[in-house]
Each structure stands twice: as C-alpha cells, then as structure tokens.
Amino acid sequence: MLWVKSLHIVFVASWFAGLFYLPRIFVNLAMVPPESVAERARLLLMGRKLLRFTTILAVPALVFGLWLWLGYGIGRGPGNGWMHAKLALVLVTLGYHHACGRLLRKLESGQSRYSHRWFRWFNEAPVLLLLAIVVLVVVKPF
C-alpha cells in the first residue's frame, strides 16, 4: 500500500505543478501585443504541450487514488466525511483542468475575452484546491 500511496502523491504533485504553471502561460498570452506573432505562437505551443503533459499526469494520480480508496478502503466507512469532501474537491480540480483546456482553445482561436488580471486570479485556484485537499487528508477534520 505504501508504494501505491507514494506513487499517488508523486503524480498528484506533478499534476498540480502543471495546473500551477498553465494559467501563468495564459497570463503571458493575454499580455502579448497583437504584433508579436512569434511570441504568441511560442506561448501557445508551450500551453498545448503543458496541457497534454498535465493531462497524462492526472491519469495515474486518479488511478492510484482510486486504488487507495477502493482497493485498500482508505477513507471508507463511518467517520470519514473528510473523504467525501476531498473527492468533491478532486472533481472541482478535474473541472478546473477541463476549464484550462477550454481557455487554451479560446486563446488559440483569439476568442478569449479575459484580461491578464483575470488570469492571475484564475491562477490562484489550484493553490487553494491543493491546500484544502492536503488539510482534509492530513487533519481529517470530520
């Protein structure tokens, strides 16, 4: 079980690293002047590659998490309300990941209406999600 838990932690950390950086690319894209075609193309390429890599990292994070939950029974049974809250936040994180993909496609097509300031705030969400998830797992408040 410790191997599975270790792999889960590594892949979750890697997945979140991508979620921390991808919106930062969006901030930079929102600040690119219209005449900087090469810079915009480079940032879009970086965004596409990072989204693909981050998606690949999310899969084993979720698989190892499900293995711990369903295979070893971690967080199951009475007194494990923290696990329900954690799973809800994991679903929110998946939604955030999906939103990043949609935003990247809008940036690619020039249809994004968001400013670099909006993207800066959007960039803070995964930090708050990770903080809440870690507190739920470690403290198990309910």
C-alpha positions in Angstrom: 0.0 0.0 0.0 2.9 2.4 0.7 4.1 2.1 -2.9 0.7 3.0 -4.2 0.4 5.9 -1.8 3.8 7.1 -2.8 3.0 7.0 -6.5 -0.3 8.7 -5.8 1.5 11.6 -4.1 4.1 12.0 -6.8 1.6 12.0 -9.6 -0.7 14.4 -7.7 2.2 16.8 -7.1 3.2 16.6 -10.8 -0.4 17.1 -11.9 -0.7 20.2 -9.8 2.6 21.6 -10.9 1.2 21.7 -14.4 -2.0 23.3 -13.1 0.1 25.9 -11.3 2.0 26.8 -14.5 -0.5 26.5 -17.3 -2.6 29.5 -16.2 0.6 31.5 -15.9 1.1 30.9 -19.6 -2.4 32.3 -20.1 -1.4 35.4 -18.2 1.5 35.9 -20.6 -0.7 35.2 -23.6 -3.2 37.8 -22.5 -0.3 40.4 -22.3 1.2 39.7 -25.8 0.8 42.6 -28.1 -1.1 41.8 -31.3 2.0 42.3 -33.5 4.1 39.7 -31.6 3.1 36.7 -33.7 6.1 34.6 -32.9 5.8 35.2 -29.1 2.1 34.3 -29.2 2.9 31.1 -31.3 5.6 30.1 -28.8 3.4 30.5 -25.8 0.5 28.7 -27.4 2.9 25.8 -28.2 4.1 25.7 -24.6 0.5 25.8 -23.4 -0.6 22.9 -25.7 2.4 20.8 -24.6 1.9 21.5 -20.9 -1.8 20.8 -21.1 -1.1 17.4 -22.8 1.6 16.5 -20.2 -0.5 17.6 -17.3 -3.4 15.5 -18.6 -1.2 12.5 -18.8 0.0 13.1 -15.2 -3.6 13.4 -14.0 -4.5 9.9 -15.1 -2.1 7.9 -12.8 -2.8 10.3 -10.0 -6.5 9.4 -10.3 -5.9 5.7 -10.8 -3.6 5.4 -7.7 -6.1 7.5 -5.7 -8.9 5.2 -6.7 -6.7 2.2 -5.9 -6.2 3.5 -2.4 -9.8 4.3 -1.9 -11.4 1.2 -3.4 -8.6 -1.3 -3.2 -7.4 -0.6 0.4 -10.5 1.0 1.8 -8.8 4.3 2.8 -11.5 6.8 3.7 -14.4 4.3 3.6 -16.8 3.7 6.4 -18.2 5.8 9.2 -16.3 8.9 10.4 -14.7 9.5 7.0 -16.6 12.6 5.9 -13.3 14.2 5.0 -13.0 11.7 2.1 -16.3 12.9 0.6 -15.1 16.5 0.8 -11.8 15.5 -0.7 -13.5 13.7 -3.6 -15.7 16.7 -4.2 -12.5 18.9 -4.4 -10.9 16.4 -6.8 -14.0 16.7 -9.0 -13.6 20.5 -8.8 -9.9 20.1 -9.7 -10.9 18.0 -12.8 -13.3 20.7 -13.7 -10.5 23.3 -13.4 -8.3 21.2 -15.6 -11.0 20.9 -18.2 -11.6 24.7 -18.0 -7.8 25.2 -18.7 -8.2 23.2 -21.9 -11.2 25.3 -22.9 -9.4 28.5 -22.2 -6.4 27.4 -24.2 -8.6 26.7 -27.2 -10.2 30.1 -26.8 -6.8 31.8 -26.6 -5.7 29.8 -29.7 -8.7 31.0 -31.7 -8.5 34.6 -30.5 -11.9 34.3 -28.7 -10.7 34.8 -25.2 -12.3 37.9 -23.6 -10.3 37.7 -20.3 -7.6 40.1 -19.2 -4.2 39.2 -17.8 -5.6 40.2 -14.4 -8.5 37.7 -14.6 -6.0 35.0 -15.5 -3.8 36.0 -12.5 -6.8 35.4 -10.2 -7.7 32.2 -12.1 -4.1 31.0 -11.5 -4.7 31.0 -7.7 -7.5 28.4 -7.7 -5.2 25.3 -7.8 -3.2 26.6 -4.9 -6.4 26.8 -2.8 -7.6 23.4 -4.0 -4.4 21.7 -3.1 -4.2 23.4 0.3 -7.8 22.3 1.1 -7.2 18.7 -0.2 -4.0 18.3 1.8 -5.6 19.7 5.0 -8.6 17.3 4.6 -6.2 14.3 4.1 -3.8 15.1 6.9 -6.1 16.6 9.6 -9.3 14.6 8.7 -11.5 17.2 10.4 -14.7 15.2 10.1 
